[in-house]
Amino acid sequence: MTAQDEARPELEVWIDQDLCTGDGICAQYAPEVFELDIDGLAYVKSSDDELLQDKGATTPVPLTLLNDVRDSAKECPGDCIHVRRVADRVEVYGPDAE
């Protein structure tokens, strides 16, 4: 790990399924992180590709996919994708970001 990597905060992402419109834009941007289930809603996936269906389930945002996850949050028509810092749980991308 480089000093630059250590300076970047660890991020996690979660989806509010109550607001999900099922458009699938997130899965198009970052299929490694997001997937639509048979109920038509998007969910995050674990690092071992398991669909996480518990309400409020989070998954780490790999640094290599940060731009794709950020773009997913920005483009989501349901404003349901939340990306936050793990350390203090402050949202950095999504509807509650400052």
C-alpha contacts under 8 A as a table, 3 or more apart, distances in Angstrom:
res1	aa1	res2	aa2	distance
1	M	5	D	6.09
1	M	6	E	6.97
2	T	5	D	5.17
2	T	6	E	6.43
3	A	6	E	5.05
3	A	7	A	6.33
4	Q	7	A	5.17
4	Q	8	R	6.76
5	D	8	R	5.37
6	E	9	P	7.37
9	P	85	R	6.32
9	P	86	V	7.55
9	P	87	A	7.68
10	E	60	P	7.55
10	E	61	V	7.59
10	E	85	R	5.81
10	E	86	V	5.67
10	E	87	A	7.34
11	L	60	P	5.94
11	L	61	V	5.45
11	L	83	V	6.63
11	L	84	R	5.49
11	L	85	R	4.47
11	L	86	V	5.41
12	E	58	T	6.06
12	E	59	T	5.32
12	E	60	P	4.21
12	E	61	V	5.12
12	E	83	V	5.68
12	E	84	R	5.58
12	E	85	R	6.39
12	E	86	V	6.20
13	V	44	V	7.50
13	V	58	T	5.34
13	V	59	T	5.57
13	V	60	P	6.41
13	V	61	V	6.41
13	V	81	I	7.07
13	V	82	H	5.52
13	V	83	V	4.37
13	V	84	R	6.40
14	W	43	Y	7.72
14	W	44	V	6.39
14	W	56	G	6.09
14	W	57	A	5.95
14	W	58	T	4.64
14	W	59	T	6.78
14	W	81	I	6.03
14	W	82	H	5.38
14	W	83	V	6.70
15	I	20	C	7.62
15	I	42	A	7.28
15	I	43	Y	6.27
15	I	44	V	6.92
15	I	56	G	6.71
15	I	57	A	7.68
15	I	58	T	7.93
15	I	80	C	5.47
15	I	81	I	4.68
15	I	82	H	6.17
16	D	19	L	5.72
16	D	20	C	6.48
16	D	55	K	7.60
16	D	56	G	6.70
16	D	80	C	5.00
16	D	81	I	6.63
16	D	82	H	7.88
17	Q	20	C	4.80
17	Q	41	L	6.51
17	Q	42	A	7.00
17	Q	43	Y	7.60
17	Q	55	K	7.69
17	Q	80	C	7.05
19	L	78	G	5.51
19	L	79	D	7.05
19	L	80	C	5.47
20	C	23	D	7.98
20	C	41	L	6.11
20	C	42	A	6.79
20	C	78	G	5.24
20	C	79	D	7.60
20	C	80	C	5.77
21	T	41	L	6.97
21	T	77	P	7.06
21	T	78	G	5.48
22	G	36	L	7.26
22	G	40	G	5.41
22	G	41	L	4.76
22	G	42	A	6.20
23	D	77	P	7.65
24	G	27	A	5.24
24	G	28	Q	6.40
24	G	35	E	7.67
24	G	36	L	6.55
24	G	42	A	6.78
25	I	28	Q	5.05
25	I	29	Y	6.30
25	I	72	S	6.57
25	I	75	E	7.34
25	I	76	C	6.48
26	C	29	Y	5.17
26	C	30	A	5.95
26	C	31	P	7.33
26	C	34	F	6.08
26	C	35	E	7.77
26	C	42	A	7.77
26	C	69	V	7.43
26	C	72	S	4.69
26	C	73	A	7.44
26	C	76	C	6.88
27	A	30	A	5.22
27	A	31	P	4.46
27	A	32	E	7.85
27	A	33	V	7.39
27	A	34	F	4.82
27	A	35	E	5.27
27	A	36	L	7.04
27	A	42	A	7.66
28	Q	31	P	5.92
29	Y	68	D	5.45
29	Y	69	V	7.09
29	Y	71	D	7.27
29	Y	72	S	6.04
30	A	33	V	5.54
30	A	34	F	6.11
30	A	65	L	7.13
30	A	68	D	5.55
30	A	69	V	6.14
30	A	72	S	7.39
31	P	34	F	5.17
31	P	35	E	6.27
32	E	45	K	7.35
32	E	49	D	7.32
33	V	44	V	5.53
33	V	45	K	5.23
33	V	46	S	7.42
33	V	47	S	7.98
33	V	49	D	7.97
33	V	59	T	7.87
33	V	61	V	7.75
33	V	69	V	7.78
34	F	42	A	6.47
34	F	43	Y	5.63
34	F	44	V	4.58
34	F	45	K	5.89
35	E	42	A	5.41
35	E	43	Y	5.51
35	E	44	V	6.43
35	E	45	K	7.07
35	E	51	L	7.37
36	L	39	D	7.78
36	L	40	G	5.85
36	L	41	L	5.31
36	L	42	A	4.25
36	L	43	Y	6.25
37	D	40	G	5.50
37	D	41	L	5.77
37	D	42	A	6.31
37	D	43	Y	7.16
38	I	41	L	7.52
43	Y	51	L	6.59
43	Y	52	L	6.34
43	Y	53	Q	6.40
44	V	51	L	6.23
44	V	52	L	5.79
44	V	53	Q	7.81
44	V	57	A	7.42
44	V	58	T	6.91
44	V	59	T	6.52
45	K	48	D	7.67
45	K	49	D	5.40
45	K	50	E	5.22
45	K	51	L	4.48
45	K	52	L	5.46
45	K	59	T	6.61
46	S	49	D	5.19
46	S	50	E	5.13
46	S	51	L	6.51
46	S	52	L	6.63
46	S	59	T	5.68
46	S	60	P	7.80
47	S	50	E	7.40
47	S	59	T	7.37
47	S	60	P	7.60
52	L	57	A	6.12
52	L	58	T	7.85
53	Q	57	A	6.82
54	D	57	A	5.34
61	V	65	L	6.75
61	V	66	L	6.26
61	V	69	V	7.48
62	P	65	L	5.35
62	P	66	L	6.30
63	L	66	L	5.12
64	T	67	N	7.70
65	L	68	D	5.31
65	L	69	V	6.16
66	L	69	V	5.15
66	L	70	R	5.96
67	N	70	R	5.03
67	N	71	D	6.04
68	D	71	D	5.10
68	D	72	S	6.13
69	V	72	S	4.97
69	V	73	A	6.36
70	R	73	A	5.20
70	R	74	K	6.29
70	R	83	V	7.61
70	R	93	Y	6.27
71	D	74	K	4.98
71	D	75	E	5.98
72	S	75	E	5.29
72	S	76	C	5.82
72	S	81	I	7.46
73	A	76	C	5.43
73	A	79	D	6.94
73	A	80	C	7.48
73	A	81	I	5.03
73	A	82	H	6.79
73	A	83	V	7.65
73	A	93	Y	6.41
73	A	94	G	5.26
74	K	79	D	7.75
74	K	93	Y	7.40
74	K	94	G	6.51
76	C	79	D	5.35
76	C	80	C	7.00
76	C	81	I	7.15
79	D	94	G	6.66
79	D	95	P	5.71
80	C	94	G	7.28
80	C	95	P	7.16
81	I	94	G	5.68
81	I	95	P	7.54
82	H	91	E	6.59
82	H	92	V	7.98
82	H	93	Y	6.18
82	H	94	G	4.74
82	H	95	P	6.98
82	H	96	D	7.51
83	V	91	E	5.57
83	V	92	V	5.82
83	V	93	Y	5.04
83	V	94	G	6.20
84	R	89	R	5.47
84	R	90	V	5.20
84	R	91	E	3.90
84	R	92	V	5.24
84	R	93	Y	6.89
85	R	88	D	6.00
85	R	89	R	5.03
85	R	90	V	5.52
85	R	91	E	6.46
85	R	92	V	6.98
86	V	89	R	5.25
86	V	90	V	7.82
90	V	97	A	7.70
91	E	94	G	6.95
91	E	96	D	6.15
91	E	97	A	4.88
91	E	98	E	7.57
92	V	96	D	7.97
92	V	97	A	4.95
92	V	98	E	7.04
93	Y	96	D	7.48
93	Y	97	A	5.24
94	G	97	A	5.45
